[in-house]
Amino acid sequence: MADDPAMTKTRPNSSESPADMGITNRSMNASPPRGSDVLSPPQTGYGKKEFIMMPPEEKLKHFDNRAQAHEDNQEFDACIQDLVRCVALTRLLYGEGHLKLAQAHARLAKAYFQFKGWGLQALEHSALARELLPFCSSISSCRGEKLEVLRCLLSVHLTQGGASLLTANLKEAESSFLEAEQALEELHQRGAINQEEKINTELEISTALSRVYKRQNRPEEALSQCEKSLQLLKDCDQPEKTCSTYRDMAAIEQEKGHLDRATEHLYKAHAIAMSHSTEELEGAQISHSLALILSAAAEPHHNDSAGHYFEQSLSAYKNSAGPQDPAFLAAQDDFCRFLLLNGQQERCVEIQRASLATKRSAFGDPSPEVADTLQLIGSVEMTEGKMKQAHRTMTKCLEIQSLLYGPQHKKTKATQKAVDMLARAPEVAERQQRKGRGKTKPHTVSVVSSSGNDGNSMSDS
């Protein structure tokens, strides 16, 4: 971000740049244009000379329209490139302290946050917009301009809140979302926002605040925001958001140890997902959560239901995301742990062995996922008395863990202990001895004489 022309004037006071904190334009096809690139004609549809001669206001209009087209086509890198150009051209046209420059920074900040998930870049540009807005408000002479300032302020607060939550600055996130609430209420009182937009923005704020409070370990306030979201969704046809809210409530109740309430919320989410034909991935996630909660319940009669929801979630994940997707593989591993706890070792190992090739392809051979799978298979083989197989499996696991974590890591040490114990089993020890004898067996060396020697003499060399 250091060479972003949109940042050439003021920056928020900070001892750390995005690069210092590890947030850079990594593998970014849309690295912001530099210097004269802002005024060059990249894929504009105009000739170079024609574009250079074009007035700045027409260039700004062109890049503004093209940024929107890229957004509509989900070409987010290209959209951000054009928004950076818009900031530079807006500064050139209107100078510092103009509302349009604040709006350009706010739009770019929102794009960084929503399209790329780059919290620090979003915070920097939203901070620049926020610095300009009080000055813009003081010089705004007409009602329309004052409302535009207020709209821009709302956008800035929402972006700052989301970016702060993303970067784990929970206090700043809470403050920004509460300020967004105030700006929204003022816009509503002035009749500058319609009811649908108001409800959607209130829903965005309440959902975000519930997550802030959950991470701050304030469960009652988090649940209160969820209830507010449900009230807002009552008359809206948005089943996906209703399902998501119930899932958030279930997660909060589960953390409090209220498994019955958590299960109740998930059942409601599941019923909505099934009756409204929401996205299959949403249904897979809900079924997976239900299976995990039911499998953790003390009552044995929940096991059949847990198994049913595991099977349902795996089928939905497979259809929506595919068998190589990490979500499917994670759900499959949870299902295998459930099978193991319920005495179905053979089925568990069968599924885990079948998943090894997929996990190697998805995560790489030296990966935690492959190591964990080998460890589980090896553990079951040990309990079944298959010592030679267990030794081979656990040795492979040990090799991967040694590469990943080093020999002193607790996981590596635990596996090393298991391998050493297995090596003392008679059938394994005997096999190792045979292999050792094979390695130390003397090789027969044939000495061929040269120059007519009979082979009985050796050179002094």
MARKEKOL-666677 format. One record per residue (C-alpha): x, y, z. Coordinates in pm, whole numbers, plus 32768, in hexadecimal, padded with zeros to 4 digits. Layout:
N
<kolza X="X" Y="Y" Z="Z"/>
...
***
This chain:
461
<kolza X="8000" Y="8000" Z="8000"/>
<kolza X="812B" Y="80E8" Z="801F"/>
<kolza X="8118" Y="8144" Z="7EB0"/>
<kolza X="7F9E" Y="8169" Z="7E9F"/>
<kolza X="7F68" Y="82C2" Z="7E00"/>
<kolza X="7E25" Y="82DE" Z="7EC1"/>
<kolza X="7EF7" Y="82F9" Z="7FFE"/>
<kolza X="7FE9" Y="840A" Z="7F92"/>
<kolza X="7F72" Y="8514" Z="8086"/>
<kolza X="7F0D" Y="84CB" Z="81E9"/>
<kolza X="7F1A" Y="8381" Z="82A3"/>
<kolza X="7E8C" Y="8323" Z="83F4"/>
<kolza X="7F97" Y="832E" Z="8503"/>
<kolza X="8022" Y="81D2" Z="8524"/>
<kolza X="8175" Y="8140" Z="8573"/>
<kolza X="812C" Y="8013" Z="8499"/>
<kolza X="80E1" Y="800D" Z="8328"/>
<kolza X="800E" Y="7EF4" Z="8292"/>
<kolza X="8150" Y="7E57" Z="8211"/>
<kolza X="81E7" Y="7E60" Z="8371"/>
<kolza X="80BC" Y="7D9C" Z="83F1"/>
<kolza X="80CC" Y="7C96" Z="82E1"/>
<kolza X="7FA3" Y="7D1B" Z="821B"/>
<kolza X="802A" Y="7D63" Z="80C0"/>
<kolza X="7FAE" Y="7D52" Z="7F5C"/>
<kolza X="8018" Y="7BE6" Z="7F58"/>
<kolza X="7FDE" Y="7B3D" Z="7E09"/>
<kolza X="7F08" Y="7C66" Z="7DAE"/>
<kolza X="7EBF" Y="7C78" Z="7C3D"/>
<kolza X="7E22" Y="7DC6" Z="7C8D"/>
<kolza X="7F4B" Y="7E75" Z="7D27"/>
<kolza X="7EE7" Y="7FE4" Z="7D2F"/>
<kolza X="7F5C" Y="80B2" Z="7C07"/>
<kolza X="808B" Y="818C" Z="7C42"/>
<kolza X="80D6" Y="82F3" Z="7BE0"/>
<kolza X="8089" Y="8338" Z="7A75"/>
<kolza X="7FD4" Y="81E8" Z="7A57"/>
<kolza X="7EA4" Y="829B" Z="7AE1"/>
<kolza X="7E91" Y="836D" Z="79A6"/>
<kolza X="7EFB" Y="825F" Z="78AF"/>
<kolza X="7DF2" Y="81B8" Z="77D6"/>
<kolza X="7DF4" Y="804B" Z="7852"/>
<kolza X="7CE0" Y="7F92" Z="7798"/>
<kolza X="7C0C" Y="80C9" Z="777D"/>
<kolza X="7B8C" Y="8094" Z="761F"/>
<kolza X="7C29" Y="81E2" Z="75BB"/>
<kolza X="7D67" Y="8222" Z="74F4"/>
<kolza X="7E93" Y="828C" Z="75C6"/>
<kolza X="7E9C" Y="83EE" Z="7539"/>
<kolza X="7D22" Y="8411" Z="7552"/>
<kolza X="7D27" Y="839D" Z="76BD"/>
<kolza X="7E47" Y="8482" Z="7722"/>
<kolza X="7D8F" Y="85AE" Z="7690"/>
<kolza X="7C4D" Y="8555" Z="7747"/>
<kolza X="7BF0" Y="864C" Z="785F"/>
<kolza X="7C21" Y="85C3" Z="79C4"/>
<kolza X="7AAB" Y="85CF" Z="7A0E"/>
<kolza X="7A67" Y="84E8" Z="78E5"/>
<kolza X="7B7E" Y="83FB" Z="7955"/>
<kolza X="7AE3" Y="83F3" Z="7AB1"/>
<kolza X="798B" Y="83A7" Z="7A22"/>
<kolza X="7A20" Y="8294" Z="7948"/>
<kolza X="7AD8" Y="81E6" Z="7A67"/>
<kolza X="79AF" Y="8212" Z="7B51"/>
<kolza X="78C7" Y="8164" Z="7A59"/>
<kolza X="79C5" Y="8057" Z="7A0D"/>
<kolza X="79FE" Y="800F" Z="7B81"/>
<kolza X="7888" Y="7FD5" Z="7BA6"/>
<kolza X="7886" Y="7EEF" Z="7A75"/>
<kolza X="79A8" Y="7E26" Z="7B05"/>
<kolza X="78EF" Y="7E0A" Z="7C51"/>
<kolza X="77B2" Y="7D92" Z="7BA1"/>
<kolza X="7883" Y="7C8A" Z="7AEC"/>
<kolza X="7933" Y="7C29" Z="7C31"/>
<kolza X="7A84" Y="7C94" Z="7BA1"/>
<kolza X="7AF2" Y="7D19" Z="7CF0"/>
<kolza X="7C66" Y="7D4E" Z="7CB2"/>
<kolza X="7C1C" Y="7E21" Z="7B7E"/>
<kolza X="7B0C" Y="7EDC" Z="7C3D"/>
<kolza X="7C04" Y="7F3D" Z="7D4E"/>
<kolza X="7D02" Y="7FB3" Z="7C4D"/>
<kolza X="7C01" Y="809F" Z="7BB7"/>
<kolza X="7B8E" Y="811B" Z="7D0E"/>
<kolza X="7CF7" Y="8177" Z="7D62"/>
<kolza X="7D00" Y="823F" Z="7C1D"/>
<kolza X="7BB8" Y="82E4" Z="7C81"/>
<kolza X="7C51" Y="8358" Z="7DCC"/>
<kolza X="7D7E" Y="83F0" Z="7D1B"/>
<kolza X="7CA9" Y="849D" Z="7C11"/>
<kolza X="7BB2" Y="851D" Z="7D15"/>
<kolza X="7CCE" Y="85BC" Z="7DDA"/>
<kolza X="7D53" Y="8656" Z="7C96"/>
<kolza X="7BFD" Y="86E4" Z="7C3B"/>
<kolza X="7B73" Y="8754" Z="7D8A"/>
<kolza X="7C9F" Y="8776" Z="7E6F"/>
<kolza X="7CBA" Y="871C" Z="7FE0"/>
<kolza X="7B96" Y="8753" Z="80C7"/>
<kolza X="7A86" Y="8709" Z="7FC6"/>
<kolza X="7963" Y="8621" Z="800B"/>
<kolza X="79A0" Y="8565" Z="7EC5"/>
<kolza X="7AFF" Y="8507" Z="7F38"/>
<kolza X="7A73" Y="8482" Z="8081"/>
<kolza X="7972" Y="83B7" Z="7FBC"/>
<kolza X="7A83" Y="832D" Z="7ED5"/>
<kolza X="7B53" Y="82BC" Z="8001"/>
<kolza X="7A1E" Y="8224" Z="80A6"/>
<kolza X="79C6" Y="8162" Z="7F6A"/>
<kolza X="7B29" Y="80DD" Z="7F47"/>
<kolza X="7B32" Y="807D" Z="80B8"/>
<kolza X="79ED" Y="7FBB" Z="8093"/>
<kolza X="7A76" Y="7F06" Z="7F5F"/>
<kolza X="7BB6" Y="7E9F" Z="8011"/>
<kolza X="7AE9" Y="7E15" Z="8132"/>
<kolza X="79CA" Y="7D6E" Z="8078"/>
<kolza X="7A7D" Y="7CEB" Z="7F44"/>
<kolza X="7BD6" Y="7C90" Z="7FCA"/>
<kolza X="7BB2" Y="7C7D" Z="8145"/>
<kolza X="7CDA" Y="7D69" Z="8172"/>
<kolza X="7C8C" Y="7E08" Z="82C0"/>
<kolza X="7DB6" Y="7EF0" Z="82E1"/>
<kolza X="7D90" Y="7F8A" Z="8188"/>
<kolza X="7C1E" Y="7FBD" Z="81CE"/>
<kolza X="7C6A" Y="8063" Z="831C"/>
<kolza X="7D69" Y="8151" Z="8282"/>
<kolza X="7C81" Y="81CE" Z="8170"/>
<kolza X="7B51" Y="81E5" Z="8253"/>
<kolza X="7C24" Y="82AD" Z="834B"/>
<kolza X="7C83" Y="839F" Z="8235"/>
<kolza X="7B14" Y="83C6" Z="81D8"/>
<kolza X="7AB3" Y="83FD" Z="8343"/>
<kolza X="7BBC" Y="850C" Z="836E"/>
<kolza X="7B25" Y="85CC" Z="824A"/>
<kolza X="79B6" Y="85AF" Z="82AC"/>
<kolza X="79A4" Y="86A8" Z="83D1"/>
<kolza X="7A3C" Y="87B3" Z="82EE"/>
<kolza X="794B" Y="8754" Z="81D5"/>
<kolza X="7825" Y="876D" Z="82C6"/>
<kolza X="788D" Y="88C5" Z="8341"/>
<kolza X="789D" Y="8959" Z="81E1"/>
<kolza X="7768" Y="88A7" Z="8156"/>
<kolza X="7666" Y="89B2" Z="810F"/>
<kolza X="753B" Y="88EC" Z="8094"/>
<kolza X="746C" Y="87D4" Z="812C"/>
<kolza X="74C6" Y="86E3" Z="8014"/>
<kolza X="763A" Y="8706" Z="8058"/>
<kolza X="760B" Y="86D3" Z="81CE"/>
<kolza X="754C" Y="8591" Z="818B"/>
<kolza X="7663" Y="851C" Z="80A2"/>
<kolza X="775C" Y="855A" Z="81BB"/>
<kolza X="7682" Y="848C" Z="82A4"/>
<kolza X="7664" Y="8370" Z="81A7"/>
<kolza X="77DD" Y="836C" Z="8177"/>
<kolza X="780C" Y="8368" Z="82F1"/>
<kolza X="7725" Y="823A" Z="830E"/>
<kolza X="77EE" Y="817F" Z="8205"/>
<kolza X="7935" Y="81D7" Z="82B5"/>
<kolza X="78B6" Y="815F" Z="840B"/>
<kolza X="783D" Y="8015" Z="8377"/>
<kolza X="7987" Y="7FD6" Z="82C6"/>
<kolza X="7A55" Y="8038" Z="83F7"/>
<kolza X="7982" Y="7F54" Z="84D0"/>
<kolza X="79A7" Y="7E2A" Z="83E7"/>
<kolza X="7B1B" Y="7E63" Z="83AE"/>
<kolza X="7B59" Y="7E8E" Z="8525"/>
<kolza X="7AA2" Y="7D47" Z="8569"/>
<kolza X="7B76" Y="7CA3" Z="845C"/>
<kolza X="7CB7" Y="7D23" Z="84FB"/>
<kolza X="7C3F" Y="7CC4" Z="865D"/>
<kolza X="7C20" Y="7E2B" Z="86DC"/>
<kolza X="7AD8" Y="7DDF" Z="878B"/>
<kolza X="7ABB" Y="7F25" Z="884C"/>
<kolza X="7ADD" Y="7FF3" Z="870D"/>
<kolza X="79EB" Y="7F09" Z="8659"/>
<kolza X="78DF" Y="7F39" Z="8764"/>
<kolza X="790E" Y="80B3" Z="8763"/>
<kolza X="78F7" Y="80C7" Z="85E6"/>
<kolza X="77B9" Y="7FF7" Z="85D1"/>
<kolza X="7710" Y="80C2" Z="86E5"/>
<kolza X="776C" Y="8203" Z="862A"/>
<kolza X="76DF" Y="8167" Z="84EC"/>
<kolza X="7597" Y="8130" Z="85A8"/>
<kolza X="7588" Y="82A2" Z="8601"/>
<kolza X="75D3" Y="8311" Z="849C"/>
<kolza X="74C8" Y="8225" Z="8417"/>
<kolza X="73C4" Y="82A9" Z="850C"/>
<kolza X="7413" Y="8410" Z="84AB"/>
<kolza X="73F0" Y="83BD" Z="8338"/>
<kolza X="72A3" Y="8314" Z="837E"/>
<kolza X="7220" Y="843C" Z="8445"/>
<kolza X="7278" Y="8522" Z="8324"/>
<kolza X="71C2" Y="8441" Z="822E"/>
<kolza X="7304" Y="83FF" Z="816E"/>
<kolza X="72EF" Y="8285" Z="8173"/>
<kolza X="71D4" Y="8198" Z="8117"/>
<kolza X="714C" Y="808B" Z="81FE"/>
<kolza X="71E8" Y="7F64" Z="8146"/>
<kolza X="7343" Y="8002" Z="814C"/>
<kolza X="7317" Y="8059" Z="82BC"/>
<kolza X="72B7" Y="7EF3" Z="8319"/>
<kolza X="73D8" Y="7E5C" Z="8253"/>
<kolza X="74D2" Y="7F49" Z="82F5"/>
<kolza X="7443" Y="7F0C" Z="8452"/>
<kolza X="7464" Y="7D98" Z="840E"/>
<kolza X="75D0" Y="7DC1" Z="83A5"/>
<kolza X="7618" Y="7E83" Z="84E5"/>
<kolza X="7563" Y="7D96" Z="85D3"/>
<kolza X="7607" Y="7C64" Z="8535"/>
<kolza X="775F" Y="7D02" Z="8552"/>
<kolza X="7728" Y="7D76" Z="86B8"/>
<kolza X="76B9" Y="7C18" Z="8721"/>
<kolza X="7805" Y="7B92" Z="86A0"/>
<kolza X="78C8" Y="7CA6" Z="874C"/>
<kolza X="781C" Y="7C5F" Z="889A"/>
<kolza X="784C" Y="7AE6" Z="886F"/>
<kolza X="79C3" Y="7B17" Z="8843"/>
<kolza X="79C9" Y="7C05" Z="896C"/>
<kolza X="792B" Y="7AF1" Z="8A40"/>
<kolza X="77E7" Y="7BB5" Z="8A6D"/>
<kolza X="76F1" Y="7AA0" Z="8A0F"/>
<kolza X="75B0" Y="7B44" Z="8A8D"/>
<kolza X="75EE" Y="7C7E" Z="89BF"/>
<kolza X="764A" Y="7BA5" Z="8895"/>
<kolza X="7502" Y="7AE4" Z="88B4"/>
<kolza X="7443" Y="7C2B" Z="88D6"/>
<kolza X="74D0" Y="7CA1" Z="8787"/>
<kolza X="746E" Y="7B51" Z="86EC"/>
<kolza X="7309" Y="7B7D" Z="876B"/>
<kolza X="7309" Y="7CD8" Z="86D0"/>
<kolza X="7376" Y="7C40" Z="8585"/>
<kolza X="725D" Y="7B40" Z="8593"/>
<kolza X="7160" Y="7C56" Z="85CD"/>
<kolza X="71E5" Y="7D14" Z="84A0"/>
<kolza X="71D5" Y="7BD7" Z="83CC"/>
<kolza X="7072" Y="7B84" Z="8439"/>
<kolza X="6FCA" Y="7C29" Z="8311"/>
<kolza X="70E9" Y="7BFB" Z="821B"/>
<kolza X="710A" Y="7AD9" Z="812D"/>
<kolza X="7277" Y="7A90" Z="8180"/>
<kolza X="7288" Y="7925" Z="81FB"/>
<kolza X="7405" Y="7913" Z="81D6"/>
<kolza X="7436" Y="7A34" Z="82CA"/>
<kolza X="7337" Y="79A1" Z="83BB"/>
<kolza X="73F0" Y="7853" Z="83B3"/>
<kolza X="753A" Y="7906" Z="83ED"/>
<kolza X="74AC" Y="79C1" Z="851B"/>
<kolza X="742B" Y="787F" Z="85BA"/>
<kolza X="7581" Y="77E1" Z="8580"/>
<kolza X="7628" Y="7908" Z="862D"/>
<kolza X="753A" Y="78E0" Z="8755"/>
<kolza X="7585" Y="776B" Z="8763"/>
<kolza X="76FB" Y="77AF" Z="876F"/>
<kolza X="76CE" Y="78A8" Z="888E"/>
<kolza X="75F1" Y="77BA" Z="8957"/>
<kolza X="76E2" Y="769B" Z="891A"/>
<kolza X="7803" Y="7768" Z="89A4"/>
<kolza X="7730" Y="77AB" Z="8AD9"/>
<kolza X="76FA" Y="7634" Z="8AFE"/>
<kolza X="7586" Y="7647" Z="8AAA"/>
<kolza X="7580" Y="7526" Z="89B2"/>
<kolza X="7404" Y="7502" Z="89B9"/>
<kolza X="73D2" Y="766E" Z="8953"/>
<kolza X="74E4" Y="7653" Z="884E"/>
<kolza X="743D" Y="751F" Z="87BB"/>
<kolza X="72EC" Y="75D0" Z="87B7"/>
<kolza X="737C" Y="76F3" Z="86EE"/>
<kolza X="7420" Y="7605" Z="85F8"/>
<kolza X="72DE" Y="7541" Z="85C8"/>
<kolza X="7231" Y="7689" Z="856C"/>
<kolza X="7347" Y="76DF" Z="8478"/>
<kolza X="7335" Y="7582" Z="83E2"/>
<kolza X="71BB" Y="7594" Z="83B6"/>
<kolza X="71D9" Y="76E2" Z="8300"/>
<kolza X="72F3" Y="7661" Z="8222"/>
<kolza X="722B" Y="752C" Z="81C1"/>
<kolza X="70E2" Y="75E2" Z="8183"/>
<kolza X="716D" Y="770B" Z="80C3"/>
<kolza X="726A" Y="7650" Z="7FEC"/>
<kolza X="7385" Y="7732" Z="805A"/>
<kolza X="74E2" Y="76FA" Z="7FD2"/>
<kolza X="754D" Y="7590" Z="7FFD"/>
<kolza X="768F" Y="7600" Z="80A4"/>
<kolza X="75C6" Y="76B5" Z="81B2"/>
<kolza X="7500" Y="7573" Z="81F0"/>
<kolza X="7644" Y="74AC" Z="8201"/>
<kolza X="76D4" Y="7595" Z="8308"/>
<kolza X="7597" Y="758A" Z="83DC"/>
<kolza X="7584" Y="740B" Z="83C9"/>
<kolza X="76F5" Y="73F6" Z="8426"/>
<kolza X="76C2" Y="74DA" Z="8556"/>
<kolza X="7593" Y="740F" Z="85C3"/>
<kolza X="7654" Y="72CA" Z="85A3"/>
<kolza X="7772" Y="7350" Z="8679"/>
<kolza X="768B" Y="73CF" Z="878D"/>
<kolza X="75BA" Y="7290" Z="8795"/>
<kolza X="76F2" Y="71B4" Z="8799"/>
<kolza X="7773" Y="727A" Z="88C5"/>
<kolza X="762E" Y="724F" Z="8987"/>
<kolza X="7632" Y="715D" Z="8AAC"/>
<kolza X="74ED" Y="70AC" Z="8A4B"/>
<kolza X="7535" Y="6F71" Z="897D"/>
<kolza X="73F2" Y="6F95" Z="88B3"/>
<kolza X="7489" Y="70C4" Z="8806"/>
<kolza X="7588" Y="6FE4" Z="8754"/>
<kolza X="7498" Y="6F75" Z="8643"/>
<kolza X="7437" Y="70DD" Z="85FB"/>
<kolza X="75A4" Y="7149" Z="85FB"/>
<kolza X="75FB" Y="7039" Z="8500"/>
<kolza X="74D7" Y="70A2" Z="8423"/>
<kolza X="7545" Y="720F" Z="8421"/>
<kolza X="76B1" Y="71B1" Z="83DE"/>
<kolza X="7645" Y="70E7" Z="82AD"/>
<kolza X="7563" Y="7204" Z="823D"/>
<kolza X="7675" Y="7308" Z="8261"/>
<kolza X="7773" Y="7235" Z="81A3"/>
<kolza X="7682" Y="7201" Z="8083"/>
<kolza X="7633" Y="7376" Z="8073"/>
<kolza X="77A4" Y="73DC" Z="808C"/>
<kolza X="77FB" Y="72E4" Z="7F78"/>
<kolza X="76EC" Y="736D" Z="7E92"/>
<kolza X="772F" Y="74DD" Z="7ED6"/>
<kolza X="78A7" Y="74F0" Z="7F0E"/>
<kolza X="7934" Y="73A6" Z="7E90"/>
<kolza X="79F1" Y="7287" Z="7F38"/>
<kolza X="7B3F" Y="7342" Z="7F34"/>
<kolza X="7ABA" Y="7475" Z="7FE7"/>
<kolza X="7B51" Y="74AC" Z="8144"/>
<kolza X="79F1" Y="74D3" Z="81D8"/>
<kolza X="798B" Y="737A" Z="8159"/>
<kolza X="7ACE" Y="72DB" Z="81D6"/>
<kolza X="7AAD" Y="7383" Z="832C"/>
<kolza X="7945" Y="7305" Z="834F"/>
<kolza X="79B6" Y="71AB" Z="82E4"/>
<kolza X="7AC3" Y="71AC" Z="83F3"/>
<kolza X="79C1" Y="7214" Z="84F8"/>
<kolza X="78E2" Y="70F7" Z="8483"/>
<kolza X="7A04" Y="7001" Z="84A6"/>
<kolza X="7A46" Y="7073" Z="860A"/>
<kolza X="78D4" Y="703B" Z="8650"/>
<kolza X="78E9" Y="6EDA" Z="85BB"/>
<kolza X="7A1E" Y="6E90" Z="868B"/>
<kolza X="7972" Y="6EF9" Z="87CE"/>
<kolza X="784D" Y="6E1A" Z="8776"/>
<kolza X="7918" Y="6CE0" Z="8738"/>
<kolza X="7913" Y="6CE9" Z="85BC"/>
<kolza X="7A8D" Y="6CD8" Z="8591"/>
<kolza X="7A8C" Y="6C19" Z="8448"/>
<kolza X="79AD" Y="6D13" Z="8397"/>
<kolza X="7A74" Y="6E33" Z="8428"/>
<kolza X="7BC0" Y="6DA8" Z="83A7"/>
<kolza X="7B27" Y="6D51" Z="8255"/>
<kolza X="7AB6" Y="6EBB" Z="8223"/>
<kolza X="7C02" Y="6F47" Z="82A0"/>
<kolza X="7CD2" Y="6E68" Z="81BC"/>
<kolza X="7BF9" Y="6ECC" Z="8092"/>
<kolza X="7C28" Y="703B" Z="80EA"/>
<kolza X="7DA6" Y="7032" Z="80F0"/>
<kolza X="7DD6" Y="7063" Z="7F79"/>
<kolza X="7CDE" Y="7183" Z="7F75"/>
<kolza X="7D86" Y="722A" Z="80A0"/>
<kolza X="7EDE" Y="7206" Z="8001"/>
<kolza X="7E53" Y="72AC" Z="7ECA"/>
<kolza X="7D9A" Y="73BF" Z="7F88"/>
<kolza X="7E99" Y="7412" Z="8099"/>
<kolza X="7FE2" Y="7375" Z="802A"/>
<kolza X="808F" Y="723B" Z="80AA"/>
<kolza X="814B" Y="72DD" Z="81CB"/>
<kolza X="8015" Y="7380" Z="8260"/>
<kolza X="7F6A" Y="737A" Z="83B6"/>
<kolza X="7E33" Y="72E3" Z="8316"/>
<kolza X="7EF1" Y="71B8" Z="8289"/>
<kolza X="7FB4" Y="718A" Z="83CF"/>
<kolza X="7E74" Y="7191" Z="84A0"/>
<kolza X="7DD1" Y="7092" Z="83B9"/>
<kolza X="7EF9" Y="6FA5" Z="83D1"/>
<kolza X="7EFE" Y="6FCE" Z="854B"/>
<kolza X="7D8D" Y="6F74" Z="8565"/>
<kolza X="7DB6" Y="6E43" Z="8483"/>
<kolza X="7EEB" Y="6DD4" Z="8544"/>
<kolza X="7E3A" Y="6DFA" Z="8692"/>
<kolza X="7D19" Y="6D1D" Z="8620"/>
<kolza X="7E0D" Y="6C1A" Z="8595"/>
<kolza X="7EB9" Y="6C13" Z="86EA"/>
<kolza X="7D72" Y="6BD7" Z="87A4"/>
<kolza X="7D20" Y="6ABE" Z="86B1"/>
<kolza X="7E72" Y="6A18" Z="86F5"/>
<kolza X="7EF7" Y="6A50" Z="8593"/>
<kolza X="804F" Y="6AB1" Z="860F"/>
<kolza X="8115" Y="6A97" Z="84CA"/>
<kolza X="8016" Y="6B6B" Z="840D"/>
<kolza X="8002" Y="6C63" Z="852D"/>
<kolza X="817D" Y="6C83" Z="8538"/>
<kolza X="818E" Y="6CD0" Z="83C2"/>
<kolza X="8072" Y="6DCC" Z="83D8"/>
<kolza X="80F4" Y="6E7C" Z="850F"/>
<kolza X="8255" Y="6E8C" Z="847D"/>
<kolza X="81CC" Y="6F41" Z="834A"/>
<kolza X="810F" Y="702B" Z="8433"/>
<kolza X="824D" Y="706A" Z="84FB"/>
<kolza X="8311" Y="70C4" Z="83BF"/>
<kolza X="820D" Y="71CC" Z="8360"/>
<kolza X="81EF" Y="725A" Z="84C0"/>
<kolza X="836B" Y="7273" Z="84DE"/>
<kolza X="8370" Y="733E" Z="839C"/>
<kolza X="824C" Y="741A" Z="8401"/>
<kolza X="8289" Y="7455" Z="8573"/>
<kolza X="83E9" Y="73DD" Z="85C1"/>
<kolza X="8450" Y="72C1" Z="86AC"/>
<kolza X="840D" Y="7383" Z="87EE"/>
<kolza X="829E" Y="73D3" Z="87AB"/>
<kolza X="81A5" Y="7326" Z="8890"/>
<kolza X="80F3" Y="727D" Z="876B"/>
<kolza X="823B" Y="71F5" Z="86E0"/>
<kolza X="82A8" Y="717E" Z="8839"/>
<kolza X="815D" Y="70C8" Z="8874"/>
<kolza X="8174" Y="7018" Z="8721"/>
<kolza X="82E4" Y="6FC2" Z="875C"/>
<kolza X="827F" Y="6F21" Z="88A7"/>
<kolza X="8175" Y="6E51" Z="87F3"/>
<kolza X="826D" Y="6DE7" Z="86E3"/>
<kolza X="836F" Y="6D7F" Z="87EC"/>
<kolza X="8268" Y="6CB5" Z="88A7"/>
<kolza X="81F6" Y="6C09" Z="8766"/>
<kolza X="835E" Y="6BBC" Z="870A"/>
<kolza X="8375" Y="6AE3" Z="8843"/>
<kolza X="824F" Y="6A08" Z="87D6"/>
<kolza X="82D8" Y="68A9" Z="877B"/>
<kolza X="8258" Y="68A6" Z="8613"/>
<kolza X="82E1" Y="6A04" Z="85CF"/>
<kolza X="842E" Y="69BE" Z="867B"/>
<kolza X="8456" Y="687E" Z="85B2"/>
<kolza X="8410" Y="6935" Z="846D"/>
<kolza X="8507" Y="6A47" Z="84C8"/>
<kolza X="8612" Y="6941" Z="8517"/>
<kolza X="85DD" Y="689B" Z="83C3"/>
<kolza X="85FD" Y="69EC" Z="8318"/>
<kolza X="8739" Y="6A30" Z="83E4"/>
<kolza X="87D7" Y="68E5" Z="837D"/>
<kolza X="8783" Y="6932" Z="8214"/>
<kolza X="8838" Y="6A7D" Z="822D"/>
<kolza X="8974" Y="69ED" Z="82D0"/>
<kolza X="8994" Y="68B9" Z="81F0"/>
<kolza X="8AF4" Y="68C0" Z="8151"/>
<kolza X="8AFE" Y="6900" Z="7FDD"/>
<kolza X="8BC2" Y="6810" Z="7EFD"/>
<kolza X="8CCF" Y="68D5" Z="7E45"/>
<kolza X="8D61" Y="6849" Z="7D08"/>
<kolza X="8ECA" Y="68B5" Z="7CC4"/>
<kolza X="8F1F" Y="68A4" Z="7B54"/>
<kolza X="9091" Y="6897" Z="7B05"/>
<kolza X="912C" Y="696B" Z="79F8"/>
<kolza X="9268" Y="6958" Z="7928"/>
<kolza X="9276" Y="67E1" Z="7948"/>
<kolza X="9283" Y="67DC" Z="7AC8"/>
<kolza X="91FE" Y="669C" Z="7B5D"/>
<kolza X="9131" Y="675B" Z="7C5E"/>
<kolza X="9203" Y="66E9" Z="7D87"/>
<kolza X="92D0" Y="6823" Z="7D9B"/>
<kolza X="9259" Y="697D" Z="7E00"/>
<kolza X="92F1" Y="6ACB" Z="7DAC"/>
<kolza X="939A" Y="6B95" Z="7EBF"/>
<kolza X="92B9" Y="6CBA" Z="7E7C"/>
***
